[in-house]
Every structure is written in structure tokens, then in C-alpha cells.
Amino acid sequence: MLPRSKLEAVQRRFQELEHLLCSQEVLTNHDRLTRLNRERSELEPVVSSFGRLLDLEKRIDEDKAALADPELAELVRDELPALEDERTRIEQEVQVLLLPRDPNDSKNTVLEIRQGEGGDEAALFAADLFRMISRYAERKRWTVEVLSVSESSGGGYKEVIALVTGAEVFAGLRFEGGVHRVQRVPATETQGRIHTSTATIAVLPEANEVDVVIEDKDLEISIAASGGPGGQGVNTTNSAVQLRHIPTGMIVKCQDERSQLKNKARAMKVLRSRLLELEQRKADEAMSAERRGMVGSAERSQKVRTYNYPQNRVTDHRIGLTLHKLDAIVAGDLEELISALRAHRQAELLKGSGQS
């Protein structure tokens, strides 16, 4: 049953925002204008769907009344089932829109991909995963900025850390977190045997200074020569910055050519996001077992997906979904997977809220 009083309250607030956004007081206050515009944008889908539902219910009531008219009864009798099906669909849509919004969904994301088990093949797989997500980001018109990379001698990545910016980035990438497994014949395999390797992905909402406050006394900063690609100048310049967060022992290192200040800023960005994730993980552990079990917990120890190259198959183990389009998925076509995971999570949330 839809909470009509809540929907009516949302509708009233939307109308109030429409009025406020036209007032001179708000138009001359940039911060308030931005904040109210954002709130209006978040409420608009709910108000639009509720309006369509009200119009539909009015038509259904009119058709039911017309059943008493012999001349109209046959016409409306054929129309009513379709209208009632549409009402059910819109009610479900509104239920989803009313679910509590994760404040992280609109945030930019720090993406960390690391090789797991499998040596050089695992490093190559980590590079494949980074390309996959980068191509998906291109489709979504997001921007990917590499913050730190450690290359493997075999050509892949031991670790790559990147910042993904754009609209609703965390909402789009949150389901990629976890252990990814690949089954394929490595280029170096002479007997044609299939090897299994893994890589891990961590998806962290970008934290700002308000989300996570880091005291100077809690930081230990080390400067060293940068390593890796970039030419001789990189290796002779003390530009690499390593931060150690003393209370947690967390270490972050970033290097970007000769820019020590930029490296420190990037390292702080990664450190804040990791500390925010740590706090959120503690909060998740305090929740009920049912809540913790929902898709989206993105625990790093959880095997989330298998990529089987010989069969062109991808299986997401969280929802038991198998797609025979691995070539398209690794090229960045993640929408079907992500939509299915989002729908599953919404269904679980609806169960938990008692709206199903």
C-alpha cells in the first residue's frame, strides 16, 4: 500500500520549491539556489510518477462508473485490465522512488583495482577490468583520472587507483566492488590450458574535508623519488608522497611526475575515501544481518563475478545472472548487469521497508 500522506507531503514540498526558486531572495544566493535545485531534481521523479498515478486512478474510476451504461460497458470492460496493469506498474515505480536515498550515490568515486591470485595473468586481468570500467565511464560521460599506478613486469597492473567524476558515479559503480575471477588461456600458456586468476575492485565514495577530518598530528608524511614510467627526470626528483594515517596504520602513496603538491593532494583524496569507507563499514556491521546481506555491501572478500573467456560467459554470483556476451561486457557494456543488480537491491530494500 502506497503511503499517500508521504506522497502528498512530497508534492507540497515540490510546489514550495517551485515557488522559492522563482524568488529574488533565492536567485541572488548561489549556494541556496544550488541546494534547492538539487532537492527539486530529486523530488521531481516522485511527483511526476504520483501525478501519472492520480490521472490513471481517475480514468479507472470513470471506467468503472461507465460499466453501468450498456452503451459504454463493452468498451471500458476491454480497457480496464490494461489500465489496472499500468496502475500496478506505476505503484511499484513510486515505491522504488520513495526508498531512502543513499547520500553516497551522487558522489564521485575512488576506484582501486589490484591483482589477486595468478601472478602476471592476474595483473593483466586487473588492467582488463580497469579498461572495462573506463569504457563504461566513457559511455556515461564520466571522467577517469588516474591517481596512482603500479605496473607489473608482465604488462598489467599490480595496482591502479583512479578518481571517477560525473553524475551519479557511485550509484553506477557501487556493484563493481569485490573479487572478480577470470578463466582463460593465458598468452604464455603453450599447452592450451585454462587458468583461473583474480583481481579485486574497491569502490569508495569520494570523501571531502567535511566527511572526514584528518588532524595533522595523525599524519606521517614521507617524500621519496618517483618510480616507474616517465623518464629519467621522474626517477631523480623527490616527488612521490607517502601518507601514513597513524591511528589506523593506513598507508597511501601517490606519484605524478615531478609534482609533489599534486601527489600529496591526490594521496589525501584517497586516504579520506578509505577512512570514510572504514567508518561506513563499521556502521554496516552494526546493522541487522538482513540489511548487511543486501547486494551492494561490496565486501572485498566476496567473489562477485566470473569471466569465462572460452564460453564468452559472464556470471554475477550475487544474483545468479549469466550473460553470454563477455566480449561486449569487457568492452564496457555493463548496463544490463548493473541494471539487474540495482533492481535486485531495490527489491531487497522494499522487503526490508515492508513496502513489497
C-alpha positions as a Markdown table, in Angstrom:
| # | Residue | x | y | z |
|---|---|---|---|---|
| 1 | Met | 0.0 | 0.0 | 0.0 |
| 2 | Leu | 1.4 | 3.3 | -1.0 |
| 3 | Pro | 1.9 | 5.9 | 1.8 |
| 4 | Arg | -0.4 | 8.6 | 0.3 |
| 5 | Ser | 0.3 | 11.1 | 3.1 |
| 6 | Lys | 4.0 | 10.9 | 2.4 |
| 7 | Leu | 3.4 | 11.3 | -1.4 |
| 8 | Glu | 1.2 | 14.3 | -0.7 |
| 9 | Ala | 3.9 | 15.8 | 1.5 |
| 10 | Val | 6.4 | 15.4 | -1.2 |
| 11 | Gln | 4.1 | 17.0 | -3.7 |
| 12 | Arg | 3.6 | 20.0 | -1.4 |
| 13 | Arg | 7.3 | 20.4 | -0.9 |
| 14 | Phe | 7.9 | 20.3 | -4.6 |
| 15 | Gln | 5.4 | 23.1 | -5.1 |
| 16 | Glu | 7.0 | 25.1 | -2.3 |
| 17 | Leu | 10.4 | 24.6 | -4.0 |
| 18 | Glu | 9.0 | 25.8 | -7.4 |
| 19 | His | 7.8 | 29.0 | -5.7 |
| 20 | Leu | 11.1 | 29.5 | -3.8 |
| 21 | Leu | 13.3 | 29.0 | -6.9 |
| 22 | Cys | 11.5 | 32.0 | -8.5 |
| 23 | Ser | 12.0 | 34.3 | -5.6 |
| 24 | Gln | 14.6 | 37.0 | -5.7 |
| 25 | Glu | 16.0 | 36.0 | -2.3 |
| 26 | Val | 17.0 | 32.6 | -3.6 |
| 27 | Leu | 18.1 | 33.7 | -7.1 |
| 28 | Thr | 20.7 | 36.0 | -5.5 |
| 29 | Asn | 22.0 | 33.3 | -3.2 |
| 30 | His | 24.1 | 30.9 | -5.3 |
| 31 | Asp | 24.6 | 28.3 | -2.6 |
| 32 | Arg | 21.0 | 28.2 | -1.6 |
| 33 | Leu | 19.9 | 28.1 | -5.3 |
| 34 | Thr | 22.1 | 25.1 | -6.0 |
| 35 | Arg | 20.9 | 23.3 | -2.9 |
| 36 | Leu | 17.2 | 23.9 | -3.6 |
| 37 | Asn | 17.6 | 23.0 | -7.3 |
| 38 | Arg | 19.2 | 19.7 | -6.3 |
| 39 | Glu | 16.4 | 18.9 | -3.9 |
| 40 | Arg | 13.8 | 19.8 | -6.6 |
| 41 | Ser | 15.6 | 17.4 | -9.0 |
| 42 | Glu | 15.5 | 14.6 | -6.5 |
| 43 | Leu | 11.7 | 15.1 | -5.8 |
| 44 | Glu | 10.7 | 15.6 | -9.4 |
| 45 | Pro | 10.5 | 11.9 | -10.5 |
| 46 | Val | 8.4 | 11.1 | -7.4 |
| 47 | Val | 6.0 | 14.0 | -8.1 |
| 48 | Ser | 5.8 | 13.1 | -11.8 |
| 49 | Ser | 5.0 | 9.4 | -11.2 |
| 50 | Phe | 2.5 | 10.3 | -8.5 |
| 51 | Gly | 0.7 | 12.7 | -10.9 |
| 52 | Arg | 0.5 | 10.0 | -13.5 |
| 53 | Leu | -0.9 | 7.6 | -10.9 |
| 54 | Leu | -3.6 | 10.1 | -9.9 |
| 55 | Asp | -4.6 | 10.6 | -13.5 |
| 56 | Leu | -4.7 | 6.8 | -14.1 |
| 57 | Glu | -6.8 | 6.2 | -11.0 |
| 58 | Lys | -9.3 | 8.9 | -12.2 |
| 59 | Arg | -9.6 | 7.1 | -15.5 |
| 60 | Ile | -10.1 | 3.8 | -13.8 |
| 61 | Asp | -12.9 | 5.2 | -11.6 |
| 62 | Glu | -14.6 | 6.7 | -14.6 |
| 63 | Asp | -14.4 | 3.4 | -16.5 |
| 64 | Lys | -15.8 | 1.5 | -13.5 |
| 65 | Ala | -18.7 | 4.0 | -13.3 |
| 66 | Ala | -19.3 | 3.6 | -17.1 |
| 67 | Leu | -19.8 | -0.2 | -16.7 |
| 68 | Ala | -23.4 | 0.7 | -15.6 |
| 69 | Asp | -24.0 | 2.2 | -19.0 |
| 70 | Pro | -25.0 | -0.5 | -21.6 |
| 71 | Glu | -23.6 | 1.5 | -24.5 |
| 72 | Leu | -20.2 | 2.1 | -22.8 |
| 73 | Ala | -19.8 | -1.1 | -20.8 |
| 74 | Glu | -18.2 | -3.3 | -23.6 |
| 75 | Leu | -15.7 | -0.6 | -24.5 |
| 76 | Val | -14.5 | 0.1 | -20.9 |
| 77 | Arg | -14.5 | -3.6 | -20.0 |
| 78 | Asp | -11.8 | -4.1 | -22.6 |
| 79 | Glu | -9.8 | -1.1 | -21.5 |
| 80 | Leu | -9.9 | -1.6 | -17.7 |
| 81 | Pro | -7.4 | -4.6 | -17.4 |
| 82 | Ala | -4.7 | -2.6 | -19.2 |
| 83 | Leu | -5.3 | 0.5 | -17.1 |
| 84 | Glu | -5.1 | -1.6 | -13.9 |
| 85 | Asp | -1.9 | -3.2 | -15.0 |
| 86 | Glu | -0.4 | 0.2 | -15.7 |
| 87 | Arg | -1.5 | 1.3 | -12.2 |
| 88 | Thr | 0.3 | -1.6 | -10.6 |
| 89 | Arg | 3.4 | -0.8 | -12.6 |
| 90 | Ile | 3.4 | 2.9 | -11.6 |
| 91 | Glu | 2.7 | 2.0 | -8.0 |
| 92 | Gln | 5.9 | -0.2 | -8.0 |
| 93 | Glu | 7.8 | 2.6 | -9.6 |
| 94 | Val | 6.7 | 5.0 | -6.9 |
| 95 | Gln | 7.6 | 2.6 | -4.2 |
| 96 | Val | 11.2 | 2.4 | -5.5 |
| 97 | Leu | 11.4 | 6.2 | -5.8 |
| 98 | Leu | 10.4 | 6.5 | -2.2 |
| 99 | Leu | 13.2 | 4.3 | -0.9 |
| 100 | Pro | 15.7 | 6.1 | 1.3 |
| 101 | Arg | 18.4 | 7.6 | -1.0 |
| 102 | Asp | 22.0 | 6.6 | -0.2 |
| 103 | Pro | 23.7 | 10.0 | 0.2 |
| 104 | Asn | 26.8 | 8.5 | -1.4 |
| 105 | Asp | 25.1 | 7.8 | -4.7 |
| 106 | Ser | 25.7 | 11.2 | -6.1 |
| 107 | Lys | 29.3 | 11.3 | -5.1 |
| 108 | Asn | 32.4 | 10.9 | -7.3 |
| 109 | Thr | 34.2 | 7.6 | -6.7 |
| 110 | Val | 37.8 | 6.5 | -5.9 |
| 111 | Leu | 38.3 | 3.2 | -7.7 |
| 112 | Glu | 41.1 | 0.8 | -6.6 |
| 113 | Ile | 41.9 | -2.2 | -8.7 |
| 114 | Arg | 44.6 | -4.7 | -7.6 |
| 115 | Gln | 45.9 | -8.0 | -9.0 |
| 116 | Gly | 44.9 | -11.0 | -6.9 |
| 117 | Glu | 45.9 | -14.7 | -7.3 |
| 118 | Gly | 47.5 | -15.7 | -10.5 |
| 119 | Gly | 50.8 | -13.7 | -11.0 |
| 120 | Asp | 51.2 | -11.9 | -14.2 |
| 121 | Glu | 47.9 | -13.1 | -15.6 |
| 122 | Ala | 46.2 | -11.6 | -12.5 |
| 123 | Ala | 47.9 | -8.3 | -13.3 |
| 124 | Leu | 46.8 | -8.4 | -16.9 |
| 125 | Phe | 43.2 | -9.1 | -15.7 |
| 126 | Ala | 43.4 | -6.1 | -13.4 |
| 127 | Ala | 44.3 | -4.0 | -16.4 |
| 128 | Asp | 41.4 | -5.5 | -18.3 |
| 129 | Leu | 39.0 | -4.6 | -15.5 |
| 130 | Phe | 40.3 | -1.0 | -15.4 |
| 131 | Arg | 39.8 | -0.7 | -19.2 |
| 132 | Met | 36.3 | -2.2 | -18.9 |
| 133 | Ile | 35.2 | 0.3 | -16.3 |
| 134 | Ser | 36.9 | 3.2 | -18.1 |
| 135 | Arg | 35.0 | 2.4 | -21.3 |
| 136 | Tyr | 31.7 | 2.2 | -19.3 |
| 137 | Ala | 32.6 | 5.6 | -17.8 |
| 138 | Glu | 33.0 | 7.0 | -21.3 |
| 139 | Arg | 29.5 | 5.8 | -22.2 |
| 140 | Lys | 28.2 | 7.6 | -19.1 |
| 141 | Arg | 30.2 | 10.7 | -19.9 |
| 142 | Trp | 32.2 | 10.4 | -16.7 |
| 143 | Thr | 35.8 | 11.4 | -16.4 |
| 144 | Val | 38.5 | 9.0 | -15.2 |
| 145 | Glu | 41.7 | 10.4 | -13.7 |
| 146 | Val | 44.5 | 8.0 | -12.7 |
| 147 | Leu | 45.8 | 8.9 | -9.3 |
| 148 | Ser | 48.4 | 6.2 | -8.8 |
| 149 | Val | 49.5 | 3.2 | -10.8 |
| 150 | Ser | 52.0 | 0.3 | -10.2 |
| 151 | Glu | 52.7 | -1.6 | -13.3 |
| 152 | Ser | 53.6 | -5.3 | -13.5 |
| 153 | Ser | 56.7 | -6.5 | -15.4 |
| 154 | Gly | 54.3 | -8.6 | -17.5 |
| 155 | Gly | 52.4 | -5.6 | -18.8 |
| 156 | Gly | 49.4 | -5.4 | -16.5 |
| 157 | Tyr | 48.7 | -3.6 | -13.2 |
| 158 | Lys | 49.7 | -4.6 | -9.7 |
| 159 | Glu | 47.5 | -1.7 | -8.6 |
| 160 | Val | 45.7 | 1.2 | -10.2 |
| 161 | Ile | 43.9 | 3.9 | -8.3 |
| 162 | Ala | 41.6 | 6.4 | -10.2 |
| 163 | Leu | 39.1 | 9.1 | -9.4 |
| 164 | Val | 35.9 | 8.8 | -11.5 |
| 165 | Thr | 33.9 | 12.1 | -11.6 |
| 166 | Gly | 30.4 | 12.8 | -13.1 |
| 167 | Ala | 26.7 | 12.4 | -12.4 |
| 168 | Glu | 25.7 | 9.6 | -10.0 |
| 169 | Val | 29.0 | 7.9 | -10.3 |
| 170 | Phe | 28.9 | 5.9 | -7.0 |
| 171 | Ala | 25.4 | 4.8 | -7.8 |
| 172 | Gly | 26.6 | 3.4 | -11.1 |
| 173 | Leu | 29.8 | 1.7 | -9.9 |
| 174 | Arg | 28.9 | 0.5 | -6.4 |
| 175 | Phe | 28.2 | -3.0 | -7.6 |
| 176 | Glu | 31.6 | -3.5 | -9.1 |
| 177 | Gly | 33.3 | -3.8 | -5.7 |
| 178 | Gly | 34.5 | -7.3 | -4.7 |
| 179 | Val | 36.6 | -10.1 | -6.1 |
| 180 | His | 36.5 | -10.7 | -9.8 |
| 181 | Arg | 37.6 | -14.1 | -11.3 |
| 182 | Val | 38.8 | -14.8 | -14.8 |
| 183 | Gln | 39.0 | -18.2 | -16.6 |
| 184 | Arg | 41.0 | -18.1 | -19.8 |
| 185 | Val | 44.1 | -19.4 | -21.6 |
| 186 | Pro | 47.0 | -17.0 | -20.9 |
| 187 | Ala | 49.1 | -15.8 | -23.9 |
| 188 | Thr | 52.1 | -17.6 | -22.3 |
| 189 | Glu | 50.3 | -21.0 | -22.0 |
| 190 | Thr | 51.7 | -23.4 | -24.6 |
| 191 | Gln | 49.5 | -26.4 | -23.7 |
| 192 | Gly | 46.2 | -24.5 | -24.1 |
| 193 | Arg | 45.2 | -25.0 | -20.5 |
| 194 | Ile | 42.7 | -22.7 | -18.9 |
| 195 | His | 44.0 | -20.8 | -15.9 |
| 196 | Thr | 42.0 | -19.1 | -13.1 |
| 197 | Ser | 43.1 | -15.7 | -11.8 |
| 198 | Thr | 41.5 | -13.0 | -9.7 |
| 199 | Ala | 41.6 | -9.2 | -9.2 |
| 200 | Thr | 39.9 | -7.1 | -6.6 |
| 201 | Ile | 38.0 | -3.9 | -7.0 |
| 202 | Ala | 37.2 | -1.4 | -4.2 |
| 203 | Val | 34.6 | 1.3 | -5.0 |
| 204 | Leu | 34.9 | 4.1 | -2.5 |
| 205 | Pro | 32.7 | 7.3 | -2.4 |
| 206 | Glu | 35.0 | 10.3 | -2.6 |
| 207 | Ala | 35.2 | 11.9 | 0.8 |
| 208 | Asn | 35.7 | 15.7 | 1.3 |
| 209 | Glu | 37.1 | 17.5 | 4.3 |
| 210 | Val | 33.7 | 17.8 | 5.8 |
| 211 | Asp | 33.1 | 14.0 | 5.6 |
| 212 | Val | 36.4 | 13.0 | 7.1 |
| 213 | Val | 38.6 | 15.4 | 9.2 |
| 214 | Ile | 42.3 | 14.3 | 9.4 |
| 215 | Glu | 44.4 | 16.0 | 12.0 |
| 216 | Asp | 48.0 | 16.9 | 11.1 |
| 217 | Lys | 49.2 | 15.1 | 14.2 |
| 218 | Asp | 47.7 | 11.9 | 12.9 |
| 219 | Leu | 49.7 | 12.0 | 9.7 |
| 220 | Glu | 53.2 | 10.8 | 8.9 |
| 221 | Ile | 54.4 | 12.2 | 5.6 |
| 222 | Ser | 57.4 | 10.7 | 3.6 |
| 223 | Ile | 58.9 | 12.0 | 0.4 |
| 224 | Ala | 60.8 | 9.8 | -2.0 |
| 225 | Ala | 61.9 | 9.6 | -5.6 |
| 226 | Ser | 59.2 | 8.6 | -8.0 |
| 227 | Gly | 59.5 | 5.3 | -9.8 |
| 228 | Gly | 58.0 | 3.7 | -12.9 |
| 229 | Pro | 57.4 | 5.2 | -16.4 |
| 230 | Gly | 58.0 | 8.8 | -17.0 |
| 231 | Gly | 61.6 | 9.1 | -18.0 |
| 232 | Gln | 64.9 | 9.8 | -16.1 |
| 233 | Gly | 63.7 | 13.0 | -14.6 |
| 234 | Val | 60.9 | 11.3 | -12.7 |
| 235 | Asn | 63.3 | 8.9 | -11.0 |
| 236 | Thr | 65.7 | 11.7 | -9.9 |
| 237 | Thr | 63.1 | 14.0 | -8.4 |
| 238 | Asn | 61.7 | 13.6 | -4.9 |
| 239 | Ser | 58.1 | 13.9 | -5.8 |
| 240 | Ala | 56.5 | 10.7 | -4.6 |
| 241 | Val | 54.4 | 11.3 | -1.4 |
| 242 | Gln | 53.5 | 8.6 | 1.1 |
| 243 | Leu | 51.0 | 9.3 | 3.8 |
| 244 | Arg | 50.6 | 7.1 | 6.9 |
| 245 | His | 47.5 | 7.6 | 9.0 |
| 246 | Ile | 48.8 | 6.8 | 12.4 |
| 247 | Pro | 45.6 | 5.9 | 14.2 |
| 248 | Thr | 44.7 | 3.2 | 11.6 |
| 249 | Gly | 48.1 | 2.4 | 10.1 |
| 250 | Met | 46.6 | 3.1 | 6.7 |
| 251 | Ile | 49.3 | 3.9 | 4.0 |
| 252 | Val | 48.7 | 5.7 | 0.7 |
| 253 | Lys | 51.4 | 6.5 | -1.8 |
| 254 | Cys | 51.0 | 8.7 | -4.9 |
| 255 | Gln | 53.4 | 9.9 | -7.6 |
| 256 | Asp | 52.7 | 12.1 | -10.6 |
| 257 | Glu | 55.9 | 13.1 | -12.5 |
| 258 | Arg | 57.5 | 16.0 | -10.5 |
| 259 | Ser | 54.5 | 17.5 | -8.8 |
| 260 | Gln | 54.9 | 16.9 | -5.1 |
| 261 | Leu | 52.0 | 19.1 | -4.1 |
| 262 | Lys | 49.7 | 17.4 | -6.5 |
| 263 | Asn | 50.8 | 14.0 | -5.3 |
| 264 | Lys | 50.0 | 15.0 | -1.7 |
| 265 | Ala | 46.6 | 16.3 | -2.7 |
| 266 | Arg | 45.8 | 13.1 | -4.5 |
| 267 | Ala | 47.1 | 10.9 | -1.7 |
| 268 | Met | 44.9 | 12.9 | 0.8 |
| 269 | Lys | 41.9 | 12.3 | -1.5 |
| 270 | Val | 42.5 | 8.5 | -1.5 |
| 271 | Leu | 43.1 | 8.4 | 2.3 |
| 272 | Arg | 39.9 | 10.3 | 3.1 |
| 273 | Ser | 37.9 | 8.0 | 0.9 |
| 274 | Arg | 39.4 | 4.9 | 2.6 |
| 275 | Leu | 38.7 | 6.3 | 6.0 |
| 276 | Leu | 35.1 | 7.1 | 5.1 |
| 277 | Glu | 34.7 | 3.6 | 3.8 |
| 278 | Leu | 36.1 | 2.3 | 7.1 |
| 279 | Glu | 33.6 | 4.3 | 9.1 |
| 280 | Gln | 30.7 | 3.1 | 6.9 |
| 281 | Arg | 31.9 | -0.5 | 7.2 |
| 282 | Lys | 31.7 | -0.2 | 11.0 |
| 283 | Ala | 28.2 | 1.3 | 10.7 |
| 284 | Asp | 27.2 | -1.6 | 8.4 |
| 285 | Glu | 28.4 | -4.1 | 10.9 |
| 286 | Ala | 26.1 | -2.6 | 13.5 |
| 287 | Met | 23.1 | -3.2 | 11.2 |
| 288 | Ser | 20.9 | -6.3 | 11.1 |
| 289 | Ala | 22.0 | -9.4 | 9.4 |
| 290 | Glu | 19.3 | -8.9 | 6.8 |
| 291 | Arg | 20.5 | -5.4 | 6.0 |
| 292 | Arg | 24.1 | -6.5 | 5.8 |
| 293 | Gly | 23.2 | -9.3 | 3.4 |
| 294 | Met | 21.9 | -6.9 | 0.7 |
| 295 | Val | 23.6 | -6.6 | -2.6 |
| 296 | Gly | 25.8 | -3.5 | -2.5 |
| 297 | Ser | 27.7 | -4.3 | 0.6 |
| 298 | Ala | 30.7 | -4.7 | -1.7 |
| 299 | Glu | 32.8 | -6.7 | 0.8 |
| 300 | Arg | 36.2 | -7.2 | -0.8 |
| 301 | Ser | 36.4 | -10.9 | 0.2 |
| 302 | Gln | 33.2 | -11.6 | -1.7 |
| 303 | Lys | 33.6 | -13.3 | -5.1 |
| 304 | Val | 31.2 | -11.2 | -7.2 |
| 305 | Arg | 31.7 | -12.2 | -10.8 |
| 306 | Thr | 33.4 | -14.7 | -13.1 |
| 307 | Tyr | 34.5 | -14.0 | -16.6 |
| 308 | Asn | 34.8 | -17.2 | -18.7 |
| 309 | Tyr | 36.6 | -16.4 | -22.0 |
| 310 | Pro | 36.3 | -19.9 | -23.7 |
| 311 | Gln | 32.5 | -19.8 | -23.3 |
| 312 | Asn | 32.1 | -16.0 | -23.8 |
| 313 | Arg | 30.3 | -16.0 | -20.5 |
| 314 | Val | 30.0 | -13.7 | -17.5 |
| 315 | Thr | 28.2 | -14.8 | -14.3 |
| 316 | Asp | 27.4 | -12.5 | -11.5 |
| 317 | His | 27.2 | -14.7 | -8.4 |
| 318 | Arg | 25.3 | -12.3 | -6.2 |
| 319 | Ile | 22.1 | -12.6 | -8.3 |
| 320 | Gly | 22.9 | -15.8 | -10.3 |
| 321 | Leu | 22.8 | -13.9 | -13.6 |
| 322 | Thr | 24.7 | -15.4 | -16.6 |
| 323 | Leu | 25.2 | -13.5 | -19.8 |
| 324 | His | 26.8 | -14.9 | -22.9 |
| 325 | Lys | 28.3 | -11.6 | -24.1 |
| 326 | Leu | 31.7 | -11.4 | -22.4 |
| 327 | Asp | 33.2 | -9.6 | -25.4 |
| 328 | Ala | 30.7 | -6.8 | -25.1 |
| 329 | Ile | 30.9 | -6.6 | -21.3 |
| 330 | Val | 34.7 | -6.3 | -21.2 |
| 331 | Ala | 34.3 | -3.6 | -23.9 |
| 332 | Gly | 32.3 | -1.5 | -21.3 |
| 333 | Asp | 28.7 | -2.7 | -22.0 |
| 334 | Leu | 27.9 | -3.1 | -18.3 |
| 335 | Glu | 24.4 | -1.6 | -18.3 |
| 336 | Glu | 22.5 | -4.9 | -18.3 |
| 337 | Leu | 24.5 | -6.3 | -15.4 |
| 338 | Ile | 24.3 | -3.1 | -13.4 |
| 339 | Ser | 20.5 | -2.6 | -14.0 |
| 340 | Ala | 19.9 | -6.2 | -12.8 |
| 341 | Leu | 21.9 | -5.7 | -9.7 |
| 342 | Arg | 20.2 | -2.4 | -9.0 |
| 343 | Ala | 16.8 | -4.0 | -9.4 |
| 344 | His | 17.7 | -6.8 | -7.0 |
| 345 | Arg | 18.9 | -4.4 | -4.4 |
| 346 | Gln | 15.7 | -2.3 | -4.7 |
| 347 | Ala | 13.6 | -5.4 | -4.3 |
| 348 | Glu | 15.6 | -6.3 | -1.1 |
| 349 | Leu | 15.2 | -2.8 | 0.2 |
| 350 | Leu | 11.4 | -2.9 | -0.5 |
| 351 | Lys | 11.3 | -6.2 | 1.6 |
| 352 | Gly | 13.2 | -4.5 | 4.4 |
| 353 | Ser | 10.9 | -1.5 | 4.4 |
| 354 | Gly | 7.8 | -3.6 | 4.3 |
| 355 | Gln | 6.6 | -2.0 | 1.1 |
| 356 | Ser | 6.6 | -5.2 | -1.0 |
